[in-house]
Amino acid sequence: MCNNVISLILLILLLTKSSDTFRLFSSDTGTYKEPRPFFTSSKKLIDDYYDGNLAQVSKTINSHTFVFVMYYANFCGISRRMRDPYEKAAAFYRERIHHENNTLDKFHVKFIAVDCFYYDGQCRKTYKLNYFPHMFLYVKGTRGYQYFGATIATNLIEFIEKIRMPVIRLTNINEFLDFTVQYESNILAYFDFSNDLQRYHYSLYAQAALKHIEYDNEYPTRFAVILNQSIVEEISKLYNTNFQKPFVILHRLDSEPQIFPNMTNNFTMENLFQWVINEHKKPHVSWIVPRNSYYSHSPSMDKEIIFDALTDHHNLLLFFTSNKLDELKLRQIYLYLSNCNITYSSLWLKQIENLYNHSLINLTENLPKTQRHLLSSCCQYAFNQLPTTDIYNLCVLNHQISSFNLSKKHAKVCLPILENVTLQKICFQTYCHQWLKNSTLVYPEKLTYNHEIVLEKRREKFYDQFINNQQSKIIDDDNSLEKYKGFLCQMNSTWAFRLINSRDYPNFGQNIGLINHSRAIVVLQPQNEQHYILNNNEITTENIYKFIYDISYNVRPRSYTTIPDNKTLIKHSNKLIELTTDTFYSIVFNPDKHVVVVYYTKWCGFCQSIWPVLYQTKKFFNNFNDLIFTRIQADKHDLPWHLTAYNYPTLILFPAQRKNHSIVFPTSTESMTNVNLIKFLLYHLYIDDNVNEQWCKQTNNSFLSMLSSTFIDFSQLSYVVKSFS
């Protein structure tokens, strides 16, 4: 009795202890887990309402200007995959503020997460969500705008920045020109803000911009408002048209602008949005991102996404890069090749070149190594001598510094470097980027009142944080490129230029043969099932032009996905010879050998089950010196279209002296068994029409040796021979 009581007490203690980490509770509708936190990081970047409570969510949305809410399900794989990028985005908008003896966190965008699947939670009872996660950026005084992009932190931040600044303000002609060349299609508007009705129209214009960002999270048509009369005059002069003010126009680089009709009676948010959607055309140069009706399930590309980009085009040029500047350069290349008597195209080409060349991103990579180290040491020394006020004025308020307080020793070496305007800008950019990360620790009082300025500077430097340091700008050549101008206008084929972020989507590049390259240019021709690769070390402006030229005239050899293999092939007695693209012809098209080729992939489940059958069949024919068995991993080693198989596994026999009469094993009518494979090979290679004569031939040493083989199952062989009688 005593032992039973002790056992019962121990069991109760055990259950009590285990309930600290996992507890079930019952109700009339079943048994459920206790709610538990979804975001467990100690950084406390996100308010996690894992019990499904909506009261605090509503309160936060009403009290903050920008609130990003993630409605998740604890079990959902996509929700779990979104946790890390969601926390990184929250960290980006956190500012550390000193208050008395404490360090406080200030979030310029508030991040919230709610478990909307917890059975007893208010969220599940209020919203009936059919997938997870739902993500909304709520703007105070308006509504929430839904995010549909990929599970990547940079995409989240870019979406937030677009919502925070849906309409770009253009105050001078250079800003106008820069804006128009960065976006092939854009919306330009001019309003008289002294007029109440036009101020109202501007609010509708901003709402349409927000709706379009939600409609296309990744690459929406960007909206801008003109705040300078000189820009209106420049547009009128450019297109030789007088625009009646106020106006809204859809502007494209390759065509005349389109004017929104009847602004007096027709101007509503929905009409403007629908007009942009209806008039919008796919850009000639843009980024490819995976999309579906919900989210990009993982950072990956598939054939459907690529072929969608090929709609109405014969050739697709893909630029694998993570450098945002490459989009500008690729747009310049496209405009130059497509310069079909467009009078104002030279203006856009010149503006792209100016914007590209004056960008400071990655300029340090073009410096010699010794000069780079010298610049770094001089920059560090100079800034160490500056007072905190000067650093703040330079990095935050963008004020100029008249002179550096350098010692005689350092002045002789560093002044020539720091007086160079370009090198000075690189120095400022590098040092300020580092300083801004801890800026509140250095000068908290000023930054508390100027946090918007700090955020603006951070936004300007945003792209620098995510660009691969190994990548550099495309080098312009000194040679004359006039022969390529307008080249695509002369060809009877169409081209689309697209970019893929090599950092976020590396797998697709590897699958088509890019080896250890974060940067390359690939041209796909689906009608010929061919592709061509221009590797990173070959990427210059002239080489890109020549690359497109050679492909158009079919004088460039196609590329293959095969990884070069310099290892000697080992022929195992019970294994198959592994083929690659490079070795396929030399082995399979050997005129003295009959060759069996099995096309397979590692992801093909049935392929794995046929290897024992093939090994046993190979043993059956072991003494046949004129027959060899091979295999090729079809998704890794591509072949010309007439030698490519699309169903796996596929077995093809290439007879000696008759390679053009290859024979496919009929898997639609026959299963791959030892008997069926032996029947197939004997029938097509070794047994003539007259079976009796075949058995009597003494010259067929291979067949006689087969009869004496210890691997023969005579009952099966008898069945095979009878089937041919």
Secondary structure, DSSP 8 states (H G I E B T S, - for coil): -HHHHHHHHHHHHHHHHHTTT--EEEETTEEEE----S---TT--SEEETT---HHHHHHHHHSSEEEEEEE-TT-HHHHHHHHHHHHHHHHTEEEEEETTEEEEEESSEEEEEES--TT-HHHHH---SSS-EEEEEETTS-EEE---BS-HHHHHHHHHHHHS-EEEE-SHHHHHHHHHH-SEEEEEE--TTSHHHHHHHHHHHHHHHHHHHHSSSS--EEEEE--HHHHHHHHHHHT----SSEEEEEETTS--EE-S-HHHH--HHHHHHHHHHH----SEEE-----SS-BSSS---HHHHHHHTTT-SEEEEEEE--THHHHHHHHHHHHHT--S-TTHHHHHHHHHHHHHT--TTGGGGS-HHHHHHHHHHHHHHHHTS-HHHHHHHHTS----------HHHHHHHHHHHTSHHHHHHHHHHHHHHHHHTHHHHSHHHHHH-HHHHHHHHHHTGGGGGS-TT----B--SS--GGGTTHHHHSSS-EEEEEEETTT-HHHHHHTT--S-S-EEEEEETTTTEEEEEEGGG-BHHHHHHHHHHHHTT-S--B-------S-----TTS-EEE-HHHHHHHHT-TT-EEEEEEE-TT-HHHHHHHHHHHHHHHHTTT-TTEEEEEEETTTS---GGG---SSSEEEEE-TT-GGG-EE--TTTS---HHHHHHHHIIIII--S-HHHHHH-SS-HHHHHHHT-TT--HHHHHHHHHHH-
